[in-house]
Amino acid sequence: MESALYAKKLGLSFNNLELLEESLTHRSYLNEHRSAKAHNERLEFLGDAVLELSATHFLFTRFPEKPEGDLTAYRAALVNTFSLADVASTLGINDMLRLSRGEKRDTGRARQIILANAFEAVVGAIYLDQGYGAADAFLQTYLYPTLDAIIEKGAYQDAKSRFQEVAQDKKGITPTYRTLREEGPDHDRRFTVGVYVGEDEVAQGTGKSKQEAEQDAARNALDKESW
């Protein structure tokens, strides 16, 4: 019954509601609920691949004159952790997540990562249940309309390059990046990186790769310094 309610909230119709339930189940939930059958990491893995193909085709079609570099930048901004987490929050996925009591208390970046992963898992669940067309339609409805705002704000631009340029102009120093933490299984690594001006840490960032975490750290540094 709970899964049917979730499907209705998301505006979806599932043949196999267990797939949707699995997509909203965090690994931590299984530690406290032995009756739960599976967590969402496998579906996230699948959904990530579906999302990359769908987003690439969408951008390729939407911008027939844009070079590969611009399309890559748009895609990175469209499917990064924070973009997906924002859409997941808008859809109410945060309230549908099945988490352990400890994970429920987490907020900020940790919760954003969980939300982004769940969004990808939902995409994977739709793909398994109804095929690529349904998953693509879901993304067309909820994710791709955010692209105009991303472009308007310049959020697709290389944050590291912008931060380096401004830091050199204002401080005369080239920023450096240090990997602070690596967490998670091999197929789902999470990196936390700090960006420094001299010996002073300006901000931290997280991502699925060191490069993504560095870009996030640079964006956070630009926001923090109001540069």
Beta strands, then each sheet from edge to edge (+ up, - down):
strand 1: 176-183
strand 2: 190-197
strand 3: 200-207
sheet 1: 1+ 2- 3+
end
